[in-house]
């Protein structure tokens, strides 16, 4: 960084000559455009200016309904479109309350899937026992094929994805 030397700072002191300076050498309030008042100046306050109603743009936004559940609101360009969309959504969404005003409760049951899996496990055990007790090679091969089929079916059905897909709601 280089120091500045030899600069004439007297020009900054001469700024008062630009304005109309009174004989006393001081700038007055009239010279700056301000009118002097008796007492301190009033503080400047923000003022509320209501915004003009904007044209509808067709935008969507997320909000909450009266019950606090999430809801999608639409600023439809055409009021008829908005009414049609809300009617379609009402048809698609299941009713949360019954005619008595009480909420419905759904229960998920995987009992059918669990029984099916238990049946396959028992069948697998039976086939393994038959294979260990069988002496004929051809029957052993047939039993092993059946055992492989049961094991493959168990692999497909004994997992969470299969249970979720085959859950019964009531």
C-alpha positions as CSV (number, residue, x, y, z in Angstrom):
1,X,0.0,0.0,0.0
2,X,1.3,3.4,-0.9
3,X,1.0,6.5,1.2
4,X,-0.5,9.5,-0.4
5,X,1.5,12.6,0.3
6,X,1.4,16.1,-1.0
7,X,-2.4,16.1,-1.4
8,X,-4.1,19.5,-0.9
9,X,-7.0,19.0,1.6
10,X,-8.0,22.6,1.5
11,X,-10.6,21.9,-1.2
12,X,-12.7,20.0,1.3
13,X,-12.8,23.1,3.5
14,X,-14.0,25.2,0.7
15,X,-17.2,23.2,0.2
16,X,-19.1,26.0,2.0
17,X,-18.5,28.3,-0.9
18,X,-20.7,26.3,-3.2
19,X,-23.8,27.1,-1.2
20,X,-25.0,30.6,-0.5
21,X,-23.3,31.3,2.8
22,X,-24.5,34.0,5.0
23,X,-22.2,36.7,6.2
24,X,-21.4,34.7,9.3
25,X,-19.9,31.9,7.3
26,X,-22.3,29.2,8.5
27,X,-24.8,27.4,6.4
28,X,-28.4,28.0,7.4
29,X,-31.3,25.5,7.4
30,X,-33.0,27.5,4.6
31,X,-29.9,26.9,2.4
32,X,-30.2,23.1,2.7
33,X,-33.9,23.0,1.8
34,X,-35.1,22.5,5.4
35,X,-37.3,25.0,7.1
36,X,-36.4,25.6,10.8
37,X,-39.2,24.7,13.2
38,X,-39.7,25.4,16.9
39,X,-38.6,22.2,18.7
40,X,-37.2,18.9,17.5
41,X,-38.2,17.3,14.2
42,X,-41.0,14.7,14.1
43,X,-39.8,11.2,13.7
44,X,-40.5,9.7,10.3
45,X,-43.0,6.8,10.5
46,X,-43.8,4.0,8.1
47,X,-47.2,4.2,6.5
48,X,-49.4,1.2,5.5
49,X,-50.4,1.3,1.9
50,X,-52.8,-1.4,1.0
51,X,-51.8,-3.5,-2.0
52,X,-54.1,-3.6,-5.0
53,X,-55.8,-6.9,-5.7
54,X,-53.6,-8.8,-8.0
55,X,-54.8,-10.7,-11.0
56,X,-55.2,-14.5,-10.6
57,X,-52.2,-16.4,-11.8
58,X,-53.1,-20.0,-11.4
59,X,-50.6,-20.7,-8.7
60,X,-50.8,-23.4,-6.1
61,X,-49.7,-23.3,-2.4
62,X,-49.8,-25.5,0.6
63,X,-51.9,-24.6,3.6
64,X,-54.0,-26.0,6.4
65,X,-57.8,-26.4,6.6
66,X,-60.0,-25.7,9.6
67,X,-59.1,-29.0,11.2
68,X,-55.4,-28.5,10.8
69,X,-55.0,-31.1,8.0
70,X,-52.7,-30.1,5.1
71,X,-54.6,-28.7,2.1
72,X,-53.6,-27.5,-1.4
73,X,-55.0,-24.1,-2.3
74,X,-55.3,-22.8,-5.9
75,X,-55.4,-19.3,-7.3
76,X,-57.4,-20.3,-10.3
77,X,-57.5,-18.2,-13.4
78,X,-61.2,-19.1,-13.8
79,X,-63.5,-19.6,-10.9
80,X,-65.3,-22.4,-12.7
81,X,-62.0,-24.4,-13.0
82,X,-61.4,-23.9,-9.3
83,X,-64.8,-25.3,-8.4
84,X,-64.4,-28.2,-10.7
85,X,-61.0,-29.1,-9.3
86,X,-62.2,-29.0,-5.7
87,X,-65.3,-31.1,-6.7
88,X,-63.0,-33.7,-8.3
89,X,-60.7,-33.8,-5.2
90,X,-63.7,-34.3,-3.0
91,X,-64.8,-37.3,-5.1
92,X,-61.3,-38.8,-4.9
93,X,-60.7,-38.3,-1.2
94,X,-62.4,-40.8,1.1
95,X,-64.6,-39.4,3.8
96,X,-62.9,-39.1,7.2
97,X,-66.1,-39.1,9.2
98,X,-69.1,-41.3,9.1
99,X,-72.7,-39.9,9.1
100,X,-72.7,-40.1,12.9
101,X,-69.8,-37.6,13.1
102,X,-67.3,-40.1,14.5
103,X,-64.0,-40.8,12.8
104,X,-63.6,-44.1,11.1
105,X,-60.7,-46.2,12.2
106,X,-58.9,-48.6,9.9
107,X,-57.1,-51.7,10.9
108,X,-54.4,-53.5,8.9
109,X,-54.3,-57.3,9.0
110,X,-51.5,-59.5,7.7
111,X,-53.0,-62.7,9.2
112,X,-53.8,-64.2,5.8
113,X,-50.2,-63.7,4.6
114,X,-48.8,-65.0,7.9
115,X,-50.9,-68.2,7.7
116,X,-49.7,-68.7,4.1
117,X,-46.1,-68.4,5.1
118,X,-46.5,-70.7,8.1
119,X,-48.1,-73.3,5.7
120,X,-45.1,-73.1,3.4
121,X,-42.7,-73.5,6.3
122,X,-44.5,-76.6,7.5
123,X,-44.5,-78.0,3.9
124,X,-40.8,-77.4,3.7
125,X,-40.2,-79.3,6.9
126,X,-42.3,-82.2,5.8
127,X,-40.4,-82.4,2.5
128,X,-37.1,-82.3,4.3
129,X,-38.2,-85.2,6.5
130,X,-39.5,-87.2,3.5
131,X,-36.1,-86.7,1.7
132,X,-34.1,-87.8,4.7
133,X,-36.3,-91.0,5.1
134,X,-36.6,-91.8,1.4
135,X,-34.3,-94.5,-0.1
136,X,-35.4,-94.4,-3.8
137,X,-33.3,-92.0,-5.9
138,X,-36.0,-90.9,-8.3
139,X,-38.4,-90.0,-5.5
140,X,-35.6,-88.1,-3.7
141,X,-35.1,-86.0,-6.8
142,X,-38.8,-85.3,-7.2
143,X,-39.0,-84.3,-3.5
144,X,-35.9,-82.1,-3.9
145,X,-37.6,-80.3,-6.9
146,X,-40.7,-79.7,-4.8
147,X,-38.5,-78.5,-1.9
148,X,-36.8,-76.0,-4.2
149,X,-40.1,-74.7,-5.4
150,X,-41.4,-74.3,-1.8
151,X,-38.1,-72.5,-0.8
152,X,-38.4,-70.1,-3.8
153,X,-42.0,-69.3,-2.9
154,X,-41.0,-68.7,0.7
155,X,-38.2,-66.3,-0.4
156,X,-40.8,-64.4,-2.4
157,X,-43.5,-64.2,0.3
158,X,-41.5,-64.0,3.5
159,X,-40.6,-60.4,3.4
160,X,-42.0,-57.0,4.3
161,X,-42.8,-55.9,0.8
162,X,-45.0,-58.9,0.1
163,X,-46.7,-58.4,3.5
164,X,-47.4,-54.7,2.7
165,X,-48.8,-55.5,-0.7
166,X,-51.1,-58.1,0.6
167,X,-52.3,-56.4,3.8
168,X,-56.1,-56.3,4.3
169,X,-57.6,-53.1,5.6
170,X,-60.9,-53.0,7.3
